[in-house]
Amino acid sequence: MAEEWHAPYERLTRQTITLHQALRSLMEELEAVDWYRQRADDCEDAALKDVLLHNMREEIEHAAMVLEWLRRSDTDFGRTFDIYLYSSGDLTRVEEQADDDTAAGAPLPLPSFTIGPMKGGAPWTR
């Protein structure tokens, strides 16, 4: 399948092309999750159903890896994930609170990171 570009390829930055590769991969992984789940729902053979659900979970793992790459690699994704992922309560309220905080001049949350162990110590996490 040929890549789908919405602007002339030669005018795109390497960063935009790399982000496109990640986004397309994420879309494909999520599509595979959907396909496996539908096939498992329709399957009458218990052993095959188990295999299909196993495959579905593998695709979820792949999607999660791409999401983590996006969080680490793109500031906009990282900040947005920090606001919404693992939040509690109504998601639209989370958005409203983030908008209120931004309007009040509160800094956007910084992406978390880990610094590897130094001289055999435990990693430091923000």
N, C-alpha and C positions, 0 to 999 in steps of 0.2 A: 504494500500500500504506500503510495506516495505521500510525503509529508504535506500538510495543508498549511500554507502561509497566507497571512492576510496583509502582508506588506512585502515589497521586494526583498528577497532573501539577502541580497548583497548589501542592503541598507541596515540589516539587523546586527546588533552587537553579539559578540560571543556569549555574553551573559543571557541575552534574550533567547538565543538558540538553545542554550543549556537548560534554561527554565522551561522552554517549550518541550524539550525531551522529557523532563520530569513530569510535566503536566499531562502529556500524552500517555506516558507510562502509567500514571495514577489512574487516568480514565480507563485504560485497558485492564488494569487490575480490578477496578471496581466493577467493570462490565463482566469480567470473569466470575467474580463473586456472585453476581446476579444470575448468570447462566448456571453455575453449579448448584445454587440454592433452588432454582426452579426445577432443574433436572432431578435433584434429590427429592423434592416434594412430589414429583410425578412418578418416581421410581417405585416399583413394587418389589424389587429384590433387595432384601435387607443388607446383604453384603455389599452390593453395588452402591446402595444409598450411603453406607458408611464411608466408602471410598470417595464418593462425590462430596460429602460433607467435609471429609479430610482435605480434599483438594480446595474446597471453598475456603477453609481456614488458612491454608497456605497462601491463597491469594490475598486474604485479609492481612496476613503478615507482610506480604510484599507491599501492599498499599500503605501500611503503617510505616514501613521503612522509607518509602518515598515521601510521606508526610513529614517524617523527622528530618529528612534531607532538606525539604523545603523550609522547615522551621530554622534549621541551622544556616542555610545558604541565602535566604532572602529576608531582608529586614521587614518588609511589609507582611509577609507570611508569619514571621517570628512574632512580631508585635500582636498581630491579630490572634494567633494561636494562644499567646499568653493571656489574652483577654477572655477567650471563649472556652478553650479546652480545660477540662477539669473544674470549670466553674460550677456553681450550684444555683438552684432557683431558676426562674423563668429566663430564658435566653434573651428575650427582647428587653427585659429589665437590665440584664448584664450590659447590653448594648447602650441602653439609655444612661446607665451609670458611667460607662466608659466615655460617652459623649459629654456628659456633665463634667467629668473629671478633666477632659481635654479643654472644654470651654472655660473651666475655672483656672486653667493654666497648669494643672497637675501634669507632671511628665508621664509619658506613656511608659508602660512597663518595659524594662529591658529584657531581652532574651536571656534565659538562664544558660550557664555554661559550667563546665568542669575543667579544672586545671589538674593535669595528671600528677601522680605522686612524685614528690621530690625527695630524693635520698631515702626511698623505701617507705615514706610516710603515706598516710591515707590521702586520697584526692580531696581537694577543696571544692565545694560546690556553693554557688551563689543561689 
